Amino acid sequence: MGRAMKDSGVEWIGEIPEEWRLGRIGEMYTERRQKVSDIEYPPLSVTMKGIVPQLSTAAKTDAHDNRKLVCKGDFAINSRSDRRGSCGISAYDGSVSLINTILKPREDVNYKYYDWLFHTSMFADEFYKWGHGIVDDLWTTNWQDMKNIVIPVPPVKEQKDIACYLDDRCDQIDSILEKTQASVEEYKRLKQAVITQAVTKGVRGDRPMKDSGIAWIGLIPEKWHIVNLGRHMTIESGISVGKTYESGTTLVEVPYLRVANVQGDHIDFSDIATILVAPGEAEKYKLHTGQLLMTEGGDRDKLGRGCKWNGEIDNCIHQNHVFAVQTDEELLTDYLDYLTTSDVARTYFDITAKKTTNLACTNKTTIQKFTIPVPPVDEQREICDFLDDKCEKLNHLITQKEQLPTELENYKKSLIYEYVTGKKEVPSQEDAISETIDPKVLLMVYIAEYFAPKGRIHMQKMIYSVECILGLPFGTQYYRYPHGPYDKNIEKYEQEAVHRGWLSVTTGNQVEYSIGKNMDEYRKAYQEAFGGMTEDIRRICTFLSKMKTSQTERVATLLASWNDFILKGIDSPTDDQIIDDVRNHWSDNKHNSPESTWQGTLDKIRSNGFTPKGNGLCTKG
């Protein structure tokens, strides 16, 4: 049963616990106004990620004494509305810009609790309501107004408990966010590798190869050619912006593409500019369907990447810093599009570009000299069809993964607000212990709900395979049982899931799993633990769920042996090593299956891109 609540009478705060009171910021903090020099006190920046050593992008001034002192433990907040959310506790003694308000906490205040409170979007809205200015979207909230803002005041002990709890929970969420982003980057690298492999080796399997003579291309199929791109294309610059015309010249208004519109892998149509040009120029610089657009300069990782124009806008022209490439009948635009995305182009343009710290540029001559592998046209089409299918699937996975951080950030914001305003109560130590959930329980319920495992052994092999392939840090001791790697705690996971109302487990000739009634609680816990890995887990489990139990045993056993080799320092064991270990050093029944059966299963594992991460413990006999 929840604790008694009362209406705070403050819209942005809402209800608070009965034992809490309201106060004003001026009761909790005093302003620090001392001016200092950034020569004596290191310059700091107040950012959305807190107080950090001064950013290289920060505006500099020669007025070294025109700064505010910040001491370790002070709270600093940027008073301007266009810097919304820039605040935090300082871990340094230093100096900041005068636009910031520096607050020194009183002795009876847990400053970490108020750091969480001041980071909520609700407080930010309230903070800027007290501001003053002459521009609708830019005003300043000074200390004289800020100190009168009403805030919740929990008992000091509860302030500390809330701060500690949020530190822990948000660290967990941030860890998931970090893993999710790493997973997104991994899928992007996989996509890049698939494209590079296809445009340099083809998609027809093993065949006679020859040296391309280019280090970053390597071997290519014997019947392919190596040529300069200029042999198979023409390249045109666009119109120079800012041109003046004689009085009375007839001009027409047309849309035109700028460098900002050409994003490497897509065209950004959200902000298409128009320009007045002579009719002849409108015709001369008009883009044609099927051309490949390339930018003269921009981000180093995008330079030289093509982007196909499909005639999305009628009578559209291009700026002189955007090249329009037209290929001939021996080079498909779609193939060249993929080629410019590959590591072949990335390496060439990185080597040949003129570079600054963050930007690079190229020119028409350099693009024409780009040495490329050219298959026969029919094989170019075959490669493009293959990559269209593969990249569509990978793009779908990447898009799904990129959506998760937004969902988690929203969840995190809601969580912080509910605890700092007392709508949720920090669990007691006893409750927190009882709420500790073994992540394997969550994984088990997910597999039971979506993949209907064929008994306990099938369930165990699916759990192990997910743990091994994703390198999950469970630290479980697995044993070399006749039916593959086995965790002796499997029944405890079942009991925990049943106790929480997440699963119903029926024993008999074969264990059967069905979903429980308390799934809302489960899904929240699963999302926090595995939300960023769901697509990876689903891909592995989909692969295994279609198999017989005996086949999943073989998969898990091979993965376990392979993982053991990695743990022992053999990073790339051969298939023969893995199969020999399984057939001769596992259990007697493993020798009953011929080498060809084990090899076939290992081929399936590799063809799906599944490899152990070398995490965890070696299996025991």
FIBABA-708187 format. One record per residue (C-alpha): residue in one letter; z, y, x. Coordinates in steps of 0.1 Angstrom, whole numbers. Layout:
BEGIN
('A' (Z Y X)),
...
This chain:
BEGIN
('M' (0 0 0)),
('G' (-9 34 14)),
('R' (16 62 20)),
('A' (22 91 -4)),
('M' (-3 120 0)),
('K' (-4 156 -12)),
('D' (-31 182 -16)),
('S' (-31 205 14)),
('G' (-47 233 -6)),
('V' (-71 238 23)),
('E' (-107 227 15)),
('W' (-117 214 49)),
('I' (-85 195 54)),
('G' (-81 179 19)),
('E' (-52 156 13)),
('I' (-25 150 40)),
('P' (6 127 41)),
('E' (36 141 23)),
('E' (57 143 55)),
('W' (31 164 73)),
('R' (31 202 71)),
('L' (5 229 76)),
('G' (6 255 103)),
('R' (-17 280 121)),
('I' (-33 277 154)),
('G' (-13 306 167)),
('E' (19 285 162)),
('M' (5 257 184)),
('Y' (-12 277 212)),
('T' (-11 310 231)),
('E' (-42 326 244)),
('R' (-48 328 282)),
('R' (-66 360 290)),
('Q' (-63 363 327)),
('K' (-95 374 345)),
('V' (-102 358 378)),
('S' (-131 353 403)),
('D' (-153 323 405)),
('I' (-150 325 443)),
('E' (-113 318 441)),
('Y' (-114 296 410)),
('P' (-144 271 408)),
('P' (-168 279 380)),
('L' (-167 255 350)),
('S' (-190 251 319)),
('V' (-177 245 284)),
('T' (-201 219 269)),
('M' (-203 196 239)),
('K' (-190 169 263)),
('G' (-160 189 273)),
('I' (-152 211 304)),
('V' (-173 202 334)),
('P' (-182 217 368)),
('Q' (-206 245 362)),
('L' (-240 233 351)),
('S' (-271 241 373)),
('T' (-287 255 341)),
('A' (-258 279 334)),
('A' (-266 317 336)),
('K' (-253 331 369)),
('T' (-240 366 376)),
('D' (-231 386 406)),
('A' (-200 399 388)),
('H' (-177 372 403)),
('D' (-145 387 389)),
('N' (-158 387 354)),
('R' (-144 353 345)),
('K' (-115 338 326)),
('L' (-89 315 342)),
('V' (-86 279 329)),
('C' (-58 257 340)),
('K' (-56 219 338)),
('G' (-46 209 302)),
('D' (-59 242 286)),
('F' (-82 239 257)),
('A' (-114 260 259)),
('I' (-138 267 231)),
('N' (-170 287 231)),
('S' (-166 314 205)),
('R' (-203 318 198)),
('S' (-218 300 168)),
('D' (-249 289 187)),
('R' (-227 269 210)),
('R' (-211 250 181)),
('G' (-191 220 193)),
('S' (-187 232 229)),
('C' (-150 228 236)),
('G' (-125 205 252)),
('I' (-94 200 273)),
('S' (-99 210 310)),
('A' (-92 185 337)),
('Y' (-96 212 363)),
('D' (-82 246 374)),
('G' (-111 269 374)),
('S' (-130 298 357)),
('V' (-153 301 327)),
('S' (-175 327 310)),
('L' (-157 354 290)),
('I' (-174 342 259)),
('N' (-149 313 258)),
('T' (-115 314 243)),
('I' (-88 297 264)),
('L' (-57 282 247)),
('K' (-25 271 264)),
('P' (-6 245 243)),
('R' (31 251 235)),
('E' (56 225 246)),
('D' (60 208 213)),
('V' (23 201 208)),
('N' (3 170 217)),
('Y' (-28 187 230)),
('K' (-49 155 229)),
('Y' (-43 152 191)),
('Y' (-56 188 186)),
('D' (-85 181 209)),
('W' (-96 154 185)),
('L' (-90 177 155)),
('F' (-110 206 170)),
('H' (-139 183 177)),
('T' (-144 175 140)),
('S' (-175 191 123)),
('M' (-151 202 95)),
('F' (-131 223 119)),
('A' (-163 237 135)),
('D' (-174 248 100)),
('E' (-140 265 94)),
('F' (-139 280 129)),
('Y' (-172 298 125)),
('K' (-164 310 90)),
('W' (-139 333 106)),
('G' (-166 348 129)),
('H' (-182 382 130)),
('G' (-217 393 139)),
('I' (-248 411 127)),
('V' (-272 380 128)),
('D' (-269 353 102)),
('D' (-270 324 126)),
('L' (-252 340 156)),
('W' (-217 353 155)),
('T' (-184 351 174)),
('T' (-150 340 164)),
('N' (-123 357 185)),
('W' (-87 348 191)),
('Q' (-74 374 166)),
('D' (-91 355 138)),
('M' (-89 320 153)),
('K' (-51 321 155)),
('N' (-48 324 117)),
('I' (-68 292 109)),
('V' (-47 267 90)),
('I' (-44 233 106)),
('P' (-25 201 98)),
('V' (8 196 118)),
('P' (19 159 119)),
('P' (52 150 136)),
('V' (48 151 173)),
('K' (52 114 177)),
('E' (25 107 152)),
('Q' (2 133 170)),
('K' (6 111 201)),
('D' (0 79 182)),
('I' (-32 92 166)),
('A' (-45 106 199)),
('C' (-39 72 217)),
('Y' (-54 53 188)),
('L' (-86 74 187)),
('D' (-89 73 225)),
('D' (-90 35 223)),
('R' (-112 32 192)),
('C' (-137 58 203)),
('D' (-139 42 238)),
('Q' (-150 10 220)),
('I' (-176 28 200)),
('D' (-189 47 230)),
('S' (-192 13 248)),
('I' (-213 0 220)),
('L' (-234 31 221)),
('E' (-239 27 258)),
('K' (-249 -10 254)),
('T' (-273 0 226)),
('Q' (-290 26 247)),
('A' (-292 1 276)),
('S' (-308 -24 252)),
('V' (-333 2 240)),
('E' (-343 9 276)),
('E' (-345 -28 283)),
('Y' (-369 -33 254)),
('K' (-390 -3 267)),
('R' (-391 -19 301)),
('L' (-402 -52 285)),
('K' (-429 -34 266)),
('Q' (-441 -17 299)),
('A' (-441 -51 317)),
('V' (-461 -68 289)),
('I' (-487 -40 290)),
('T' (-490 -41 328)),
('Q' (-493 -78 328)),
('A' (-521 -78 302)),
('V' (-542 -50 318)),
('T' (-540 -65 353)),
('K' (-540 -103 346)),
('G' (-554 -106 311)),
('V' (-541 -128 283)),
('R' (-561 -160 289)),
('G' (-537 -178 311)),
('D' (-542 -192 346)),
('R' (-577 -188 361)),
('P' (-592 -180 395)),
('M' (-579 -146 409)),
('K' (-589 -122 436)),
('D' (-572 -94 455)),
('S' (-579 -60 439)),
('G' (-574 -42 472)),
('I' (-549 -19 455)),
('A' (-512 -26 463)),
('W' (-499 -16 428)),
('I' (-525 -36 410)),
('G' (-524 -68 430)),
('L' (-544 -99 420)),
('I' (-569 -96 391)),
('P' (-591 -122 375)),
('E' (-622 -131 396)),
('K' (-647 -118 370)),
('W' (-631 -83 366)),
('H' (-642 -52 385)),
('I' (-623 -25 403)),
('V' (-639 10 399)),
('N' (-630 46 398)),
('L' (-623 58 362)),
('G' (-649 86 367)),
('R' (-677 59 366)),
('H' (-670 51 330)),
('M' (-660 84 314)),
('T' (-665 122 311)),
('I' (-636 146 311)),
('E' (-635 181 296)),
('S' (-609 209 298)),
('G' (-601 230 267)),
('I' (-601 267 259)),
('S' (-580 292 279)),
('V' (-554 309 257)),
('G' (-552 347 257)),
('K' (-589 354 261)),
('T' (-600 388 249)),
('Y' (-631 395 229)),
('E' (-653 426 225)),
('S' (-647 447 194)),
('G' (-667 434 164)),
('T' (-670 398 177)),
('T' (-670 373 149)),
('L' (-640 350 152)),
('V' (-628 319 134)),
('E' (-593 305 131)),
('V' (-589 269 142)),
('P' (-560 246 150)),
('Y' (-555 237 186)),
('L' (-535 212 206)),
('R' (-511 224 234)),
('V' (-494 203 261)),
('A' (-463 202 239)),
('N' (-482 183 212)),
('V' (-494 155 235)),
('Q' (-463 134 241)),
('G' (-478 105 261)),
('D' (-475 78 235)),
('H' (-481 99 204)),
('I' (-492 133 192)),
('D' (-466 156 177)),
('F' (-481 172 146)),
('S' (-448 190 136)),
('D' (-459 223 151)),
('I' (-497 227 154)),
('A' (-507 263 164)),
('T' (-539 281 154)),
('I' (-561 303 175)),
('L' (-589 328 169)),
('V' (-621 319 188)),
('A' (-658 325 187)),
('P' (-677 299 166)),
('G' (-695 286 196)),
('E' (-662 279 214)),
('A' (-648 262 183)),
('E' (-678 238 185)),
('K' (-676 234 223)),
('Y' (-639 225 225)),
('K' (-638 205 193)),
('L' (-620 172 196)),
('H' (-639 140 186)),
('T' (-624 109 172)),
('G' (-619 82 199)),
('Q' (-613 106 228)),
('L' (-583 101 250)),
('L' (-561 131 255)),
('M' (-543 136 288)),
('T' (-522 165 300)),
('E' (-527 184 332)),
('G' (-490 189 337)),
('G' (-456 180 322)),
('D' (-427 155 327)),
('R' (-433 133 357)),
('D' (-428 101 336)),
('K' (-455 112 311)),
('L' (-482 126 335)),
('G' (-514 106 333)),
('R' (-505 89 301)),
('G' (-533 89 275)),
('C' (-530 94 238)),
('K' (-559 85 215)),
('W' (-572 112 192)),
('N' (-580 97 158)),
('G' (-594 128 141)),
('E' (-561 136 122)),
('I' (-569 173 119)),
('D' (-604 186 111)),
('N' (-621 211 135)),
('C' (-592 209 160)),
('I' (-597 221 196)),
('H' (-576 217 227)),
('Q' (-560 240 252)),
('N' (-573 241 288)),
('H' (-542 222 301)),
('V' (-551 192 278)),
('F' (-580 171 290)),
('A' (-603 152 266)),
('V' (-616 120 280)),
('Q' (-647 102 265)),
('T' (-653 67 278)),
('D' (-687 49 279)),
('E' (-697 16 263)),
('E' (-683 -4 292)),
('L' (-648 9 288)),
('L' (-629 9 255)),
('T' (-608 39 248)),
('D' (-580 16 234)),
('Y' (-580 -4 267)),
('L' (-578 28 287)),
('D' (-550 40 265)),
('Y' (-530 9 273)),
('L' (-540 11 310)),
('T' (-526 47 313)),
('T' (-493 34 298)),
('S' (-490 6 324)),
('D' (-473 6 358)),
('V' (-508 9 373)),
('A' (-512 44 360)),
('R' (-475 53 364)),
('T' (-477 45 401)),
('Y' (-511 62 408)),
('F' (-502 95 391)),
('D' (-467 96 407)),
('I' (-483 92 441)),
('T' (-511 117 436)),
('A' (-494 144 415)),
('K' (-482 177 427)),
('K' (-445 177 419)),
('T' (-415 199 414)),
('T' (-380 189 405)),
('N' (-387 178 370)),
('L' (-424 184 365)),
('A' (-457 173 379)),
('C' (-494 182 375)),
('T' (-527 166 381)),
('N' (-564 176 379)),
('K' (-598 164 367)),
('T' (-608 152 401)),
('T' (-576 131 405)),
('I' (-581 115 371)),
('Q' (-618 107 380)),
('K' (-606 90 412)),
('F' (-581 68 394)),
('T' (-589 32 405)),
('I' (-587 8 375)),
('P' (-593 -29 368)),
('V' (-621 -33 342)),
('P' (-625 -66 324)),
('P' (-657 -75 304)),
('V' (-657 -56 271)),
('D' (-650 -87 249)),
('E' (-619 -93 270)),
('Q' (-609 -57 267)),
('R' (-609 -62 229)),
('E' (-589 -94 233)),
('I' (-563 -76 254)),
('C' (-560 -47 230)),
('D' (-556 -71 200)),
('F' (-529 -89 219)),
('L' (-511 -57 229)),
('D' (-514 -42 194)),
('D' (-495 -72 180)),
('K' (-469 -73 208)),
('C' (-463 -36 209)),
('E' (-460 -33 171)),
('K' (-431 -59 172)),
('L' (-414 -43 202)),
('N' (-418 -8 187)),
('H' (-401 -21 155)),
('L' (-372 -34 175)),
('I' (-369 -2 195)),
('T' (-370 19 164)),
('Q' (-342 -2 148)),
('K' (-321 1 179)),
('E' (-326 38 182)),
('Q' (-314 43 146)),
('L' (-280 26 154)),
('P' (-266 53 176)),
('T' (-270 78 147)),
('E' (-251 55 124)),
('L' (-224 49 149)),
('E' (-220 86 157)),
('N' (-216 93 120)),
('Y' (-191 65 117)),
('K' (-172 78 147)),
('K' (-171 113 132)),
('S' (-157 100 99)),
('L' (-131 79 117)),
('I' (-118 108 137)),
('Y' (-116 131 107)),
('E' (-98 105 86)),
('Y' (-71 99 112)),
('V' (-65 135 123)),
('T' (-60 145 87)),
('G' (-38 115 79)),
('K' (-61 99 54)),
('K' (-59 68 75)),
('E' (-26 57 92)),
('V' (-25 44 127)),
('P' (-14 7 124)),
('S' (19 -3 139)),
('Q' (20 -23 171)),
('E' (27 -55 151)),
('D' (-2 -47 127)),
('A' (-25 -39 156)),
('I' (-18 -72 172)),
('S' (-24 -91 139)),
('E' (-56 -71 135)),
('T' (-70 -82 169)),
('I' (-101 -103 162)),
('D' (-117 -127 186)),
('P' (-153 -116 189)),
('K' (-164 -152 186)),
('V' (-150 -153 151)),
('L' (-173 -124 142)),
('L' (-202 -141 158)),
('M' (-195 -173 140)),
('V' (-194 -156 106)),
('Y' (-227 -138 113)),
('I' (-244 -171 122)),
('A' (-230 -188 92)),
('E' (-241 -161 68)),
('Y' (-277 -157 80)),
('F' (-287 -190 98)),
('A' (-270 -219 80)),
('P' (-261 -240 110)),
('K' (-263 -278 106)),
('G' (-227 -285 113)),
('R' (-201 -276 139)),
('I' (-221 -288 170)),
('H' (-251 -268 159)),
('M' (-228 -237 154)),
('Q' (-212 -242 188)),
('K' (-246 -244 206)),
('M' (-258 -212 188)),
('I' (-227 -193 198)),
('Y' (-229 -205 234)),
('S' (-266 -196 237)),
('V' (-260 -161 224)),
('E' (-231 -157 248)),
('C' (-250 -170 277)),
('I' (-283 -152 272)),
('L' (-267 -118 264)),
('G' (-241 -122 291)),
('L' (-212 -114 267)),
('P' (-179 -110 286)),
('F' (-159 -136 266)),
('G' (-146 -155 296)),
('T' (-146 -187 277)),
('Q' (-142 -220 295)),
('Y' (-169 -244 284)),
('Y' (-168 -282 291)),
('R' (-197 -306 299)),
('Y' (-195 -327 268)),
('P' (-221 -353 258)),
('H' (-234 -329 231)),
('G' (-237 -299 255)),
('P' (-214 -271 265)),
('Y' (-183 -271 243)),
('D' (-155 -247 236)),
('K' (-123 -265 227)),
('N' (-112 -235 205)),
('I' (-141 -238 180)),
('E' (-118 -250 152)),
('K' (-94 -221 158)),
('Y' (-123 -197 152)),
('E' (-130 -215 120)),
('Q' (-93 -212 109)),
('E' (-92 -175 118)),
('A' (-124 -168 97)),
('V' (-110 -188 68)),
('H' (-76 -170 71)),
('R' (-93 -136 69)),
('G' (-114 -146 38)),
('W' (-147 -145 57)),
('L' (-156 -182 56)),
('S' (-150 -213 37)),
('V' (-152 -244 59)),
('T' (-158 -279 44)),
('T' (-152 -309 66)),
('G' (-167 -343 61)),
('N' (-196 -362 78)),
('Q' (-209 -327 88)),
('V' (-190 -294 87)),
('E' (-204 -270 62)),
('Y' (-199 -232 62)),
('S' (-201 -208 33)),
('I' (-193 -171 30)),
('G' (-159 -158 19)),
('K' (-150 -130 -4)),
('N' (-137 -104 21)),
('M' (-170 -95 36)),
('D' (-167 -57 36)),
('E' (-139 -59 61)),
('Y' (-159 -84 82)),
('R' (-190 -63 83)),
('K' (-171 -32 96)),
('A' (-155 -53 123)),
('Y' (-188 -69 132)),
('Q' (-206 -36 134)),
('E' (-180 -22 158)),
('A' (-182 -53 180)),
('F' (-219 -62 179)),
('G' (-238 -35 160)),
('G' (-259 -26 191)),
('M' (-269 -62 197)),
('T' (-278 -75 163)),
('E' (-315 -77 169)),
('D' (-310 -96 202)),
('I' (-285 -120 184)),
('R' (-309 -124 155)),
('R' (-338 -133 178)),
('I' (-318 -160 196)),
('C' (-304 -175 164)),
('T' (-338 -175 147)),
('F' (-352 -195 177)),
('L' (-323 -220 174)),
('S' (-319 -222 136)),
('K' (-353 -239 132)),
('M' (-344 -267 155)),
('K' (-326 -300 150)),
('T' (-291 -302 163)),
('S' (-303 -325 192)),
('Q' (-328 -298 202)),
('T' (-302 -270 202)),
('E' (-280 -293 224)),
('R' (-308 -295 249)),
('V' (-313 -257 249)),
('A' (-276 -249 253)),
('T' (-272 -276 281)),
('L' (-301 -262 301)),
('L' (-289 -227 297)),
('A' (-254 -238 309)),
('S' (-267 -255 339)),
('W' (-290 -226 348)),
('N' (-260 -202 343)),
('D' (-238 -223 366)),
('F' (-265 -221 394)),
('I' (-265 -183 391)),
('L' (-227 -182 392)),
('K' (-228 -203 424)),
('G' (-252 -178 440)),
('I' (-286 -194 433)),
('D' (-302 -166 413)),
('S' (-335 -183 406)),
('P' (-330 -221 403)),
('T' (-362 -241 399)),
('D' (-370 -261 368)),
('D' (-365 -293 389)),
('Q' (-331 -282 400)),
('I' (-319 -274 365)),
('I' (-333 -306 350)),
('D' (-319 -327 378)),
('D' (-285 -312 373)),
('V' (-286 -319 335)),
('R' (-298 -355 338)),
('N' (-277 -366 367)),
('H' (-246 -344 368)),
('W' (-237 -338 331)),
('S' (-230 -369 311)),
('D' (-246 -403 310)),
('N' (-265 -397 277)),
('K' (-284 -368 292)),
('H' (-304 -393 314)),
('N' (-317 -410 283)),
('S' (-342 -382 276)),
('P' (-372 -382 300)),
('E' (-378 -353 323)),
('S' (-408 -342 302)),
('T' (-386 -337 272)),
('W' (-362 -314 292)),
('Q' (-392 -296 308)),
('G' (-407 -289 273)),
('T' (-375 -274 261)),
('L' (-371 -253 293)),
('D' (-407 -241 288)),
('K' (-398 -229 253)),
('I' (-367 -211 266)),
('R' (-387 -193 293)),
('S' (-417 -185 270)),
('N' (-393 -166 246)),
('G' (-379 -146 276)),
('F' (-344 -161 274)),
('T' (-326 -162 307)),
('P' (-288 -165 314)),
('K' (-270 -135 328)),
('G' (-247 -154 351)),
('N' (-216 -142 333)),
('G' (-185 -161 324)),
('L' (-171 -193 340)),
('C' (-188 -224 354)),
('T' (-187 -253 331)),
('K' (-162 -281 338)),
('G' (-169 -318 337)),
